[in-house]
Amino acid sequence: MRIRPVGARALLLDCTGPDGVPDADLVDAWRAELWRRREQGDLAAVEIVPAASTVLLDGLPDPAATAEQLTRWAPAIVTAATARRGTDEQDDGTEIVVPVEFDGPDLPVVAEHWGVDVPAVLSRLTDTRFRVAFCGFAPGFPYLTGLPAELALPRLATPRPRVPPGSVALAGPYAGIYPGASPGGWQLVGRTDLVLFDVHADPPARLGPGTPVRMAAA
Protein backbone atom coordinates (compact mmCIF):
# COMPACT_ATOMS: atom_id res chain seq x y z
CA MET A 1 0.00 0.00 0.00
CA ARG A 2 1.35 3.44 -0.97
CA ILE A 3 0.22 6.71 0.58
CA ARG A 4 -0.08 9.77 -1.63
CA PRO A 5 -1.00 13.34 -0.57
CA VAL A 6 -4.03 14.82 -2.32
CA GLY A 7 -4.45 18.55 -1.89
CA ALA A 8 -4.14 20.11 1.56
CA ARG A 9 -6.42 17.85 3.59
CA ALA A 10 -6.51 14.41 1.96
CA LEU A 11 -4.54 11.22 1.47
CA LEU A 12 -4.92 8.52 -1.16
CA LEU A 13 -4.09 4.93 -0.27
CA ASP A 14 -2.99 3.18 -3.46
CA CYS A 15 -3.54 -0.58 -3.30
CA THR A 16 -2.34 -1.42 -6.80
CA GLY A 17 0.01 -4.40 -6.85
CA PRO A 18 3.51 -4.36 -8.37
CA ASP A 19 2.00 -5.90 -11.51
CA GLY A 20 -0.33 -2.92 -11.88
CA VAL A 21 -3.41 -4.96 -10.95
CA PRO A 22 -5.75 -3.52 -8.28
CA ASP A 23 -5.85 -5.57 -5.06
CA ALA A 24 -9.56 -5.58 -4.21
CA ASP A 25 -9.03 -7.56 -1.00
CA LEU A 26 -6.49 -5.02 0.25
CA VAL A 27 -8.78 -2.10 -0.63
CA ASP A 28 -11.63 -3.67 1.34
CA ALA A 29 -9.33 -4.47 4.25
CA TRP A 30 -8.18 -0.86 4.50
CA ARG A 31 -11.73 0.42 4.08
CA ALA A 32 -12.91 -1.73 6.99
CA GLU A 33 -9.89 -0.88 9.16
CA LEU A 34 -10.26 2.86 8.58
CA TRP A 35 -13.98 2.79 9.35
CA ARG A 36 -13.21 0.89 12.56
CA ARG A 37 -10.47 3.31 13.55
CA ARG A 38 -12.73 6.30 12.96
CA GLU A 39 -15.53 4.78 15.03
CA GLN A 40 -13.22 4.19 17.99
CA GLY A 41 -11.71 7.68 17.74
CA ASP A 42 -8.26 6.82 16.37
CA LEU A 43 -8.86 8.53 13.04
CA ALA A 44 -10.33 11.94 12.24
CA ALA A 45 -11.55 11.93 8.65
CA VAL A 46 -14.65 13.49 7.14
CA GLU A 47 -14.80 11.05 4.19
CA ILE A 48 -13.48 7.52 3.64
CA VAL A 49 -14.13 6.60 0.01
CA PRO A 50 -13.07 3.22 -1.44
CA ALA A 51 -12.65 2.70 -5.18
CA ALA A 52 -11.33 -0.08 -7.41
CA SER A 53 -7.69 0.29 -6.33
CA THR A 54 -7.64 3.16 -3.83
CA VAL A 55 -9.12 4.49 -0.61
CA LEU A 56 -9.45 8.25 -0.24
CA LEU A 57 -9.24 9.91 3.18
CA ASP A 58 -10.58 13.45 2.99
CA GLY A 59 -11.08 16.18 5.57
CA LEU A 60 -7.98 15.31 7.62
CA PRO A 61 -6.89 17.88 10.21
CA ASP A 62 -3.24 16.75 9.92
CA PRO A 63 -2.52 14.62 6.84
CA ALA A 64 1.17 14.16 7.71
CA ALA A 65 0.34 12.80 11.17
CA THR A 66 -2.33 10.52 9.70
CA ALA A 67 0.12 9.19 7.10
CA GLU A 68 2.51 8.29 9.92
CA GLN A 69 -0.31 6.53 11.79
CA LEU A 70 -1.17 4.48 8.72
CA THR A 71 2.32 2.98 8.61
CA ARG A 72 1.65 1.41 12.04
CA TRP A 73 -1.77 -0.07 11.22
CA ALA A 74 -2.22 -3.52 9.70
CA PRO A 75 -5.70 -4.35 8.41
CA ALA A 76 -6.99 -7.91 8.43
CA ILE A 77 -7.32 -9.09 4.84
CA VAL A 78 -10.29 -11.31 4.06
CA THR A 79 -10.08 -12.73 0.56
CA ALA A 80 -13.01 -13.38 -1.73
CA ALA A 81 -12.19 -17.09 -1.54
CA THR A 82 -12.47 -17.01 2.25
CA ALA A 83 -15.79 -15.22 2.00
CA ARG A 84 -17.09 -17.86 -0.42
CA ARG A 85 -16.24 -20.55 2.15
CA GLY A 86 -18.45 -18.75 4.65
CA THR A 87 -15.70 -18.04 7.19
CA ASP A 88 -15.63 -14.28 6.74
CA GLU A 89 -16.04 -12.55 10.11
CA GLN A 90 -15.48 -9.04 8.81
CA ASP A 91 -19.07 -8.27 7.76
CA ASP A 92 -20.11 -4.67 8.34
CA GLY A 93 -23.78 -5.49 8.62
CA THR A 94 -26.51 -7.99 7.89
CA GLU A 95 -26.31 -9.81 4.58
CA ILE A 96 -28.69 -8.35 2.01
CA VAL A 97 -30.54 -10.89 -0.10
CA VAL A 98 -31.32 -9.54 -3.57
CA PRO A 99 -34.22 -11.34 -5.30
CA VAL A 100 -33.34 -11.70 -8.98
CA GLU A 101 -35.40 -12.77 -11.96
CA PHE A 102 -32.70 -14.41 -14.06
CA ASP A 103 -33.95 -13.60 -17.54
CA GLY A 104 -31.20 -11.32 -18.86
CA PRO A 105 -30.53 -11.27 -22.60
CA ASP A 106 -26.80 -11.89 -22.12
CA LEU A 107 -27.08 -15.11 -20.09
CA PRO A 108 -26.14 -17.28 -23.11
CA VAL A 109 -23.08 -15.09 -23.74
CA VAL A 110 -21.98 -15.40 -20.11
CA ALA A 111 -22.48 -19.17 -20.22
CA GLU A 112 -20.32 -19.38 -23.35
CA HIS A 113 -17.53 -17.33 -21.78
CA TRP A 114 -17.61 -19.49 -18.65
CA GLY A 115 -17.81 -22.72 -20.62
CA VAL A 116 -20.98 -23.90 -18.90
CA ASP A 117 -24.73 -23.95 -19.53
CA VAL A 118 -27.16 -21.26 -18.35
CA PRO A 119 -28.37 -23.21 -15.26
CA ALA A 120 -24.72 -23.43 -14.12
CA VAL A 121 -24.38 -19.65 -14.46
CA LEU A 122 -27.41 -19.19 -12.21
CA SER A 123 -26.01 -21.66 -9.68
CA ARG A 124 -22.70 -19.81 -9.61
CA LEU A 125 -24.37 -16.44 -9.04
CA THR A 126 -26.72 -17.67 -6.30
CA ASP A 127 -23.95 -19.63 -4.55
CA THR A 128 -21.48 -16.73 -4.50
CA ARG A 129 -21.19 -14.61 -1.41
CA PHE A 130 -20.73 -11.11 -2.80
CA ARG A 131 -19.51 -7.98 -1.06
CA VAL A 132 -19.90 -4.35 -2.13
CA ALA A 133 -16.38 -3.13 -2.87
CA PHE A 134 -17.37 0.44 -3.73
CA CYS A 135 -20.10 2.49 -5.38
CA GLY A 136 -19.74 4.50 -8.56
CA PHE A 137 -20.83 5.17 -12.15
CA ALA A 138 -24.27 6.25 -10.88
CA PRO A 139 -25.61 7.04 -7.38
CA GLY A 140 -26.10 3.76 -5.54
CA PHE A 141 -24.51 1.54 -8.22
CA PRO A 142 -22.70 -1.23 -6.25
CA TYR A 143 -19.60 -2.94 -7.57
CA LEU A 144 -19.81 -6.47 -6.13
CA THR A 145 -16.74 -8.67 -5.68
CA GLY A 146 -16.75 -12.39 -4.98
CA LEU A 147 -16.50 -14.07 -8.37
CA PRO A 148 -13.19 -15.82 -9.17
CA ALA A 149 -10.81 -13.76 -11.29
CA GLU A 150 -10.89 -16.34 -14.09
CA LEU A 151 -14.61 -15.60 -14.63
CA ALA A 152 -14.02 -11.95 -15.55
CA LEU A 153 -16.17 -10.89 -18.50
CA PRO A 154 -15.72 -8.30 -21.27
CA ARG A 155 -18.06 -5.36 -21.60
CA LEU A 156 -20.24 -5.09 -24.67
CA ALA A 157 -18.50 -3.81 -27.78
CA THR A 158 -21.33 -1.28 -28.15
CA PRO A 159 -23.06 -0.12 -24.94
CA ARG A 160 -26.84 -0.20 -24.80
CA PRO A 161 -28.38 3.32 -24.93
CA ARG A 162 -30.75 2.38 -22.09
CA VAL A 163 -30.47 -0.30 -19.42
CA PRO A 164 -33.65 -0.73 -17.32
CA PRO A 165 -33.51 0.06 -13.60
CA GLY A 166 -32.83 -2.97 -11.41
CA SER A 167 -30.83 -4.76 -14.09
CA VAL A 168 -28.32 -7.23 -12.65
CA ALA A 169 -25.17 -7.32 -14.73
CA LEU A 170 -21.60 -8.58 -14.98
CA ALA A 171 -18.44 -6.96 -16.35
CA GLY A 172 -14.77 -7.51 -15.66
CA PRO A 173 -14.43 -9.13 -12.21
CA TYR A 174 -17.58 -7.43 -10.89
CA ALA A 175 -21.29 -7.95 -10.61
CA GLY A 176 -23.44 -4.83 -10.42
CA ILE A 177 -27.02 -3.63 -10.24
CA TYR A 178 -28.25 -0.57 -12.11
CA PRO A 179 -30.16 1.65 -9.62
CA GLY A 180 -31.87 3.61 -12.41
CA ALA A 181 -32.24 3.62 -16.16
CA SER A 182 -29.01 4.62 -17.92
CA PRO A 183 -26.71 3.68 -20.77
CA GLY A 184 -24.57 0.67 -19.99
CA GLY A 185 -22.18 -1.86 -21.46
CA TRP A 186 -22.35 -4.67 -18.90
CA GLN A 187 -23.64 -8.19 -19.61
CA LEU A 188 -27.26 -8.36 -18.39
CA VAL A 189 -28.19 -11.55 -16.54
CA GLY A 190 -31.37 -10.57 -14.66
CA ARG A 191 -33.38 -7.92 -12.86
CA THR A 192 -34.53 -7.08 -9.35
CA ASP A 193 -37.26 -4.91 -7.83
CA LEU A 194 -35.00 -3.94 -4.90
CA VAL A 195 -34.72 -0.15 -4.59
CA LEU A 196 -31.00 0.66 -4.54
CA PHE A 197 -31.03 4.43 -4.17
CA ASP A 198 -33.48 6.71 -2.38
CA VAL A 199 -32.43 10.30 -1.82
CA HIS A 200 -34.79 10.50 1.17
CA ALA A 201 -33.36 7.42 2.91
CA ASP A 202 -30.49 7.39 5.42
CA PRO A 203 -28.18 6.29 3.94
CA PRO A 204 -29.50 6.88 0.41
CA ALA A 205 -27.60 3.89 -1.06
CA ARG A 206 -29.14 0.54 -0.10
CA LEU A 207 -25.92 -1.37 -0.79
CA GLY A 208 -22.98 0.59 0.59
CA PRO A 209 -19.30 -0.46 0.67
CA GLY A 210 -18.68 -3.50 2.84
CA THR A 211 -22.24 -4.83 2.62
CA PRO A 212 -22.48 -8.64 2.20
CA VAL A 213 -24.84 -9.52 -0.64
CA ARG A 214 -26.38 -12.75 -1.83
CA MET A 215 -28.50 -13.20 -4.96
CA ALA A 216 -31.59 -15.42 -4.78
CA ALA A 217 -33.73 -16.59 -7.67
CA ALA A 218 -37.06 -14.74 -7.53
C-alpha positions in Angstrom: 0.0 0.0 0.0 1.4 3.4 -1.0 0.2 6.7 0.6 -0.1 9.8 -1.6 -1.0 13.3 -0.6 -4.0 14.8 -2.3 -4.5 18.6 -1.9 -4.1 20.1 1.6 -6.4 17.8 3.6 -6.5 14.4 2.0 -4.5 11.2 1.5 -4.9 8.5 -1.2 -4.1 4.9 -0.3 -3.0 3.2 -3.5 -3.5 -0.6 -3.3 -2.3 -1.4 -6.8 0.0 -4.4 -6.8 3.5 -4.4 -8.4 2.0 -5.9 -11.5 -0.3 -2.9 -11.9 -3.4 -5.0 -10.9 -5.7 -3.5 -8.3 -5.8 -5.6 -5.1 -9.6 -5.6 -4.2 -9.0 -7.6 -1.0 -6.5 -5.0 0.2 -8.8 -2.1 -0.6 -11.6 -3.7 1.3 -9.3 -4.5 4.3 -8.2 -0.9 4.5 -11.7 0.4 4.1 -12.9 -1.7 7.0 -9.9 -0.9 9.2 -10.3 2.9 8.6 -14.0 2.8 9.4 -13.2 0.9 12.6 -10.5 3.3 13.5 -12.7 6.3 13.0 -15.5 4.8 15.0 -13.2 4.2 18.0 -11.7 7.7 17.7 -8.3 6.8 16.4 -8.9 8.5 13.0 -10.3 11.9 12.2 -11.6 11.9 8.6 -14.7 13.5 7.1 -14.8 11.1 4.2 -13.5 7.5 3.6 -14.1 6.6 0.0 -13.1 3.2 -1.4 -12.7 2.7 -5.2 -11.3 -0.1 -7.4 -7.7 0.3 -6.3 -7.6 3.2 -3.8 -9.1 4.5 -0.6 -9.5 8.3 -0.2 -9.2 9.9 3.2 -10.6 13.4 3.0 -11.1 16.2 5.6 -8.0 15.3 7.6 -6.9 17.9 10.2 -3.2 16.8 9.9 -2.5 14.6 6.8 1.2 14.2 7.7 0.3 12.8 11.2 -2.3 10.5 9.7 0.1 9.2 7.1 2.5 8.3 9.9 -0.3 6.5 11.8 -1.2 4.5 8.7 2.3 3.0 8.6 1.6 1.4 12.0 -1.8 -0.1 11.2 -2.2 -3.5 9.7 -5.7 -4.4 8.4 -7.0 -7.9 8.4 -7.3 -9.1 4.8 -10.3 -11.3 4.1 -10.1 -12.7 0.6 -13.0 -13.4 -1.7 -12.2 -17.1 -1.5 -12.5 -17.0 2.2 -15.8 -15.2 2.0 -17.1 -17.9 -0.4 -16.2 -20.5 2.2 -18.5 -18.7 4.7 -15.7 -18.0 7.2 -15.6 -14.3 6.7 -16.0 -12.5 10.1 -15.5 -9.0 8.8 -19.1 -8.3 7.8 -20.1 -4.7 8.3 -23.8 -5.5 8.6 -26.5 -8.0 7.9 -26.3 -9.8 4.6 -28.7 -8.4 2.0 -30.5 -10.9 -0.1 -31.3 -9.5 -3.6 -34.2 -11.3 -5.3 -33.3 -11.7 -9.0 -35.4 -12.8 -12.0 -32.7 -14.4 -14.1 -33.9 -13.6 -17.5 -31.2 -11.3 -18.9 -30.5 -11.3 -22.6 -26.8 -11.9 -22.1 -27.1 -15.1 -20.1 -26.1 -17.3 -23.1 -23.1 -15.1 -23.7 -22.0 -15.4 -20.1 -22.5 -19.2 -20.2 -20.3 -19.4 -23.4 -17.5 -17.3 -21.8 -17.6 -19.5 -18.7 -17.8 -22.7 -20.6 -21.0 -23.9 -18.9 -24.7 -24.0 -19.5 -27.2 -21.3 -18.4 -28.4 -23.2 -15.3 -24.7 -23.4 -14.1 -24.4 -19.7 -14.5 -27.4 -19.2 -12.2 -26.0 -21.7 -9.7 -22.7 -19.8 -9.6 -24.4 -16.4 -9.0 -26.7 -17.7 -6.3 -24.0 -19.6 -4.5 -21.5 -16.7 -4.5 -21.2 -14.6 -1.4 -20.7 -11.1 -2.8 -19.5 -8.0 -1.1 -19.9 -4.4 -2.1 -16.4 -3.1 -2.9 -17.4 0.4 -3.7 -20.1 2.5 -5.4 -19.7 4.5 -8.6 -20.8 5.2 -12.1 -24.3 6.3 -10.9 -25.6 7.0 -7.4 -26.1 3.8 -5.5 -24.5 1.5 -8.2 -22.7 -1.2 -6.3 -19.6 -2.9 -7.6 -19.8 -6.5 -6.1 -16.7 -8.7 -5.7 -16.8 -12.4 -5.0 -16.5 -14.1 -8.4 -13.2 -15.8 -9.2 -10.8 -13.8 -11.3 -10.9 -16.3 -14.1 -14.6 -15.6 -14.6 -14.0 -11.9 -15.5 -16.2 -10.9 -18.5 -15.7 -8.3 -21.3 -18.1 -5.4 -21.6 -20.2 -5.1 -24.7 -18.5 -3.8 -27.8 -21.3 -1.3 -28.2 -23.1 -0.1 -24.9 -26.8 -0.2 -24.8 -28.4 3.3 -24.9 -30.7 2.4 -22.1 -30.5 -0.3 -19.4 -33.7 -0.7 -17.3 -33.5 0.1 -13.6 -32.8 -3.0 -11.4 -30.8 -4.8 -14.1 -28.3 -7.2 -12.6 -25.2 -7.3 -14.7 -21.6 -8.6 -15.0 -18.4 -7.0 -16.4 -14.8 -7.5 -15.7 -14.4 -9.1 -12.2 -17.6 -7.4 -10.9 -21.3 -8.0 -10.6 -23.4 -4.8 -10.4 -27.0 -3.6 -10.2 -28.3 -0.6 -12.1 -30.2 1.7 -9.6 -31.9 3.6 -12.4 -32.2 3.6 -16.2 -29.0 4.6 -17.9 -26.7 3.7 -20.8 -24.6 0.7 -20.0 -22.2 -1.9 -21.5 -22.3 -4.7 -18.9 -23.6 -8.2 -19.6 -27.3 -8.4 -18.4 -28.2 -11.5 -16.5 -31.4 -10.6 -14.7 -33.4 -7.9 -12.9 -34.5 -7.1 -9.4 -37.3 -4.9 -7.8 -35.0 -3.9 -4.9 -34.7 -0.1 -4.6 -31.0 0.7 -4.5 -31.0 4.4 -4.2 -33.5 6.7 -2.4 -32.4 10.3 -1.8 -34.8 10.5 1.2 -33.4 7.4 2.9 -30.5 7.4 5.4 -28.2 6.3 3.9 -29.5 6.9 0.4 -27.6 3.9 -1.1 -29.1 0.5 -0.1 -25.9 -1.4 -0.8 -23.0 0.6 0.6 -19.3 -0.5 0.7 -18.7 -3.5 2.8 -22.2 -4.8 2.6 -22.5 -8.6 2.2 -24.8 -9.5 -0.6 -26.4 -12.8 -1.8 -28.5 -13.2 -5.0 -31.6 -15.4 -4.8 -33.7 -16.6 -7.7 -37.1 -14.7 -7.5 
